Amino acid sequence: MGGMPPAHSGACGAPREAILAVSQTPYAPPVPGVCMEAHPVQWIQETRQPLPATPGQPEQGDDAEARHGTAHSFLCTEPLRGTRHGHVTAQRTVVDGATELRDLREVRCPEAARVCLGCEHLNPHGMGSLSEACPPAQAPRLAARLKLPHTPTQGSWLTSAESARSVLTMPCLDRRLPDRETLPKETHQGEQRRKTSQKGVDGQCSTREARIKRRRLSPQLQS
């Protein structure tokens, strides 16, 4: 999420400390660390046929384009294992968020005792979304097997999912996507390439460094 984070705010500093502590926890299969984020996508079609590439000249497209709708792309990544999974939905509702949480828990990490999921501070990413989408007996069972440290409201940069998405976007998604069918296909191809190379996400910001670089955001203690 964008916006200027508040200065000297405990509401910003506390979740920042929590999410950084999770990101520096050693790999433990019984409690894997996963990051999730959702990103809006537009369906953009060409209105004029691009000129094909020729020797010494790349393909040339026109600035004119036509917008044909929007969707949302959820991305889950397990940084220390180098795995990632993308899923495209028409909207970003609490039901869509609960579906992602349920699939993460029951399909992608069924053997884990508990999943520690770092994510943005949004309604679709909260435990309450499970009660909106799951039967009363299932929602608390799923919630008990999830731990959700949220980033600060203006701190989505703290999740490794944003780094993983940027790597996926450059070769696969940084162009006009004409329809909903194209995005899952391109995302899946990018996932497979990264999975084959076993590329993880190398977080470079320690808690100590973050306290120094972002000291303006930390509460000022009275002596």
C-alpha positions in Angstrom: 0.0 0.0 0.0 1.2 3.5 -0.8 1.1 6.7 1.2 3.4 8.3 3.7 3.8 6.3 6.9 3.2 8.3 10.1 6.3 9.6 12.0 7.1 8.4 15.5 4.2 5.9 15.5 4.0 2.8 17.7 1.2 1.5 15.4 3.8 1.6 12.6 6.8 0.5 14.5 5.4 -2.6 16.3 4.2 -4.5 13.2 7.5 -3.5 11.4 9.5 -5.1 14.2 7.3 -8.2 14.1 7.5 -8.7 10.3 11.2 -8.2 10.3 11.7 -10.8 13.1 9.7 -13.3 11.1 11.7 -12.6 7.9 15.0 -13.4 9.8 13.7 -16.7 11.4 15.7 -19.7 10.1 13.9 -22.2 7.9 11.7 -24.7 9.8 9.6 -27.1 7.7 7.0 -27.5 10.5 6.3 -23.8 10.5 7.2 -22.4 7.0 7.4 -18.7 6.5 5.2 -17.5 3.6 4.5 -14.0 2.2 1.4 -13.0 0.3 0.3 -9.9 -1.6 -2.4 -9.0 -4.1 -1.9 -6.7 -7.1 -4.4 -5.1 -9.5 -4.0 -5.9 -13.2 -5.5 -4.3 -16.3 -6.4 -6.1 -19.5 -4.9 -3.9 -22.2 -5.2 -4.7 -25.9 -3.4 -3.3 -28.9 -5.5 -1.2 -31.2 -3.0 -1.2 -34.0 -0.9 -4.1 -35.2 2.7 -3.8 -34.0 5.5 -3.7 -36.5 7.4 -7.0 -36.3 11.1 -7.1 -35.3 13.7 -7.0 -38.0 17.5 -7.4 -37.9 18.8 -4.6 -35.8 15.4 -3.3 -35.0 13.1 -4.4 -32.1 9.3 -4.8 -32.4 7.6 -1.4 -32.5 4.2 -0.8 -31.0 1.8 2.1 -30.9 0.9 4.2 -27.8 -2.8 3.7 -28.5 -4.4 1.0 -26.5 -7.8 -0.2 -25.3 -8.7 -1.1 -21.7 -10.9 -4.2 -21.4 -11.3 -4.7 -17.6 -9.4 -5.5 -14.5 -8.5 -8.4 -12.2 -6.3 -9.1 -9.2 -3.3 -11.3 -9.0 -2.5 -13.0 -5.6 1.1 -14.1 -5.1 2.3 -16.4 -2.3 6.0 -17.0 -2.0 8.1 -19.0 0.5 11.4 -17.1 0.4 13.7 -19.6 2.0 12.5 -22.5 -0.2 12.3 -20.5 -3.4 8.7 -21.4 -4.2 5.9 -19.1 -5.4 2.3 -19.5 -6.5 0.1 -17.1 -8.3 -3.6 -17.0 -8.7 -5.8 -14.6 -10.6 -9.2 -13.5 -9.4 -11.8 -11.1 -10.8 -11.9 -9.1 -7.6 -10.1 -8.7 -4.2 -12.8 -9.5 -1.8 -12.7 -11.1 1.7 -13.9 -14.3 0.0 -11.1 -14.2 -2.5 -8.6 -13.6 0.4 -10.1 -16.5 2.4 -9.8 -18.8 -0.5 -6.1 -18.0 -0.8 -5.6 -18.7 2.9 -7.6 -21.9 2.8 -5.7 -23.2 -0.3 -2.3 -22.2 1.3 -3.2 -24.1 4.4 -4.9 -27.2 2.9 -3.4 -27.6 -0.6 0.1 -26.1 -0.7 1.2 -26.6 3.0 -1.0 -29.5 4.2 1.7 -31.1 6.4 2.8 -28.0 8.2 1.9 -27.7 11.8 1.4 -24.0 11.4 2.0 -21.5 8.6 3.5 -18.1 9.4 2.1 -15.8 6.7 3.3 -12.2 6.4 0.9 -10.1 4.4 -0.4 -6.6 3.8 -2.8 -5.1 6.4 -6.0 -5.6 4.3 -9.4 -7.1 5.0 -9.0 -10.0 2.5 -5.8 -11.0 4.4 -7.3 -11.2 7.8 -8.6 -14.1 9.9 -12.1 -12.6 9.8 -12.2 -13.4 6.1 -12.2 -17.1 6.9 -15.5 -16.8 8.7 -16.9 -15.0 5.6 -16.1 -17.9 3.2 -15.8 -21.1 5.3 -18.3 -23.1 7.3 -18.3 -22.3 11.1 -16.5 -25.6 11.9 -13.8 -25.1 9.3 -12.9 -21.4 9.9 -11.5 -21.7 13.5 -9.6 -24.9 12.5 -7.9 -23.1 9.7 -7.2 -20.0 11.8 -5.6 -22.1 14.5 -3.1 -23.3 12.0 -2.2 -19.9 10.7 -0.1 -17.1 12.2 -0.6 -13.7 10.4 2.0 -11.0 11.2 0.8 -8.0 9.2 2.9 -5.3 7.8 2.3 -1.7 8.8 -0.5 0.0 6.8 2.0 1.8 4.6 4.6 -1.0 4.8 3.9 -3.6 2.1 7.6 -3.2 1.1 8.4 -5.3 4.1 7.1 -8.5 2.6 9.2 -10.6 0.3 6.2 -11.2 -2.0 6.8 -7.7 -3.5 10.4 -8.6 -4.4 9.3 -12.0 -5.9 6.6 -10.2 -7.9 9.0 -7.7 -9.3 11.3 -10.5 -10.5 8.3 -12.3 -12.1 7.0 -9.1 -13.7 10.1 -8.1 -15.6 10.3 -11.1 -18.0 6.6 -12.2 -18.0 4.2 -9.4 -17.1 5.8 -6.1 -18.0 3.7 -5.7 -21.2 0.2 -5.4 -22.4 -2.0 -8.4 -21.4 -5.1 -8.6 -23.6 -7.3 -10.9 -21.5 -7.7 -12.9 -18.3 -6.5 -16.1 -19.9 -3.0 -14.7 -20.7 -2.1 -13.7 -17.1 -2.3 -17.2 -15.5 -0.4 -18.7 -18.4 2.4 -16.2 -18.2 2.5 -16.3 -14.4 2.7 -20.1 -14.5 5.6 -20.1 -16.9 7.5 -17.7 -14.8 6.8 -19.8 -11.7 8.1 -22.9 -13.3 11.3 -21.2 -14.4 12.0 -19.9 -10.9 11.1 -23.2 -9.4 13.5 -25.0 -11.7 16.3 -22.7 -10.7 15.4 -22.8 -7.0 15.7 -19.1 -6.6 14.8 -17.8 -3.2 14.3 -14.2 -2.0 17.4 -12.8 -0.4 16.2 -10.2 2.2 18.9 -7.6 2.7 17.4 -5.5 5.5 18.1 -6.6 9.1 16.1 -5.3 12.1 19.1 -3.2 13.2 19.5 -1.6 9.8 15.7 -0.9 9.6 15.8 0.8 13.0 18.5 3.1 11.7 17.1 3.8 8.2 13.6 4.3 9.4 14.3 5.9 12.8 11.9 8.7 11.9 9.0 6.3 12.1 9.9 4.9 15.5 8.2 6.3 18.7 10.3 8.8 20.6 10.7 7.6 24.1 10.5 10.2 26.9 13.4 10.1 29.4 
